[in-house]
């Protein structure tokens, strides 16, 4: 069978161009559609998720900024110079613990010895624990009474105030060698305050302490005697 192509060459070229045109248009439509979908997705991310994230971050920034601004004495915390300037004030406020040895002399009867002494000084706790020995329980009771009734005056006030509070005889014992004692109490922090150049301890006159006796017969610090404990 013989086929004859009766179309002129120009017509054939035209048909091919039309087919190519339709193919290019189809590809362009697909590309535009894909680009539009991608653009919509990106727009959703930018105006939706990202905007929400930025809003949350701005909210957190405002929150933490408010916390920082409302911090008390923020400038003093952040400035090293201010911290250095606070050192002299802190040094002036430190307790004068060297006064303790003089206080012990004034508060301890001449026949009482000390085997253990613990003093705790802090802004919230000012405790005092002491233990030791003596000749008899009468001296133990005398020591407890001294702690209960001892007063002090300062360089700025002559009004007597109690040196100790909550004085408790926590333990005592008696043996042939003598008596032992343990006492706990809270002390007035002012007696160690550097704000007072002079603190005078006053013991009732009926008690004879080492500060009133020039040559006590018993050494102040001594090992605690072995006694039978009575609660």
C-alpha positions, 0 to 999 in steps of 0.5 A, spaced: 500 500 500 502 506 498 501 513 502 502 519 499 503 525 504 499 531 500 501 536 505 506 542 504 512 542 508 510 549 511 503 546 513 507 540 517 512 545 520 506 549 523 503 542 526 509 541 529 510 548 532 503 547 535 504 541 538 511 544 541 507 550 543 501 546 547 507 542 550 510 548 553 504 551 555 502 544 559 509 544 562 509 552 564 502 551 567 504 545 571 510 549 574 506 555 575 501 550 579 507 547 583 510 554 584 503 557 587 503 551 592 510 552 594 508 559 595 502 558 599 506 553 604 511 558 605 506 564 606 503 559 611 510 558 615 512 566 615 505 569 617 502 563 621 508 558 624 513 564 624 509 569 627 506 565 632 513 563 634 515 570 634 510 572 638 512 567 644 519 569 644 517 577 644 512 575 650 518 571 654 523 577 652 518 581 656 517 576 662 524 575 663 526 583 662 520 585 667 523 580 672 530 582 671 528 590 672 524 588 678 530 585 681 532 589 688 539 592 688 540 590 680 545 595 679 549 593 686 549 586 683 551 588 676 557 593 678 563 590 681 565 597 684 559 597 688 560 590 691 567 592 693 564 598 696 560 594 700 566 590 703 568 595 708 560 595 711 560 588 711 567 588 715 564 593 720 558 588 721 562 582 723 562 579 730 568 581 735 569 574 737 575 576 741 570 578 746 568 571 748 574 570 752 573 576 757 566 574 757 568 567 760 572 569 765 566 574 768 561 569 767 565 563 770 565 561 778 572 560 781 571 553 782 568 551 775 572 548 769 570 548 762 571 542 758 567 544 752 565 550 749 561 551 742 558 558 740 554 559 734 553 566 731 549 567 725 544 572 722 538 567 725 541 563 730 546 565 736 546 559 740 551 557 746 553 550 749 558 549 755 560 543 759 565 542 764 566 540 771 565 543 778 566 540 786 558 540 787 551 541 784 551 547 788 556 550 784 552 547 777 546 551 780 550 557 781 553 557 774 546 556 771 543 562 775 549 566 773 547 565 766 540 567 767 541 573 771 547 576 768 546 583 764 550 587 759 550 594 758 553 598 751 557 604 750 551 607 747 546 605 752 546 604 760 540 600 760 541 593 763 539 587 758 539 580 759 546 576 756 542 570 755 535 567 754 532 560 754 538 557 759 537 550 760 541 545 764 541 539 759 545 534 763 548 534 769 552 528 773 555 527 780 561 522 782 566 522 788 570 526 783 565 532 783 559 534 778 559 535 771 554 539 767 552 541 760 548 548 759 545 550 753 542 558 751 541 563 746 545 569 747 544 577 745 548 578 739 549 585 741 555 583 746 559 581 739 557 587 735 562 591 732 557 597 733 559 598 740 566 599 742 565 597 749 560 592 752 560 591 760 558 584 763 554 585 769 554 579 774 550 579 780 554 581 786 552 574 790 556 570 785 563 570 786 566 569 778 573 569 776 573 576 774 572 578 782 577 573 784 584 575 782 587 568 783 582 562 782 584 555 785 581 551 779 584 552 772 578 554 767 579 549 762 580 542 764 578 535 762 571 533 764 570 528 770 567 522 769 561 522 772 554 518 773 549 522 769 542 524 771 537 526 766 
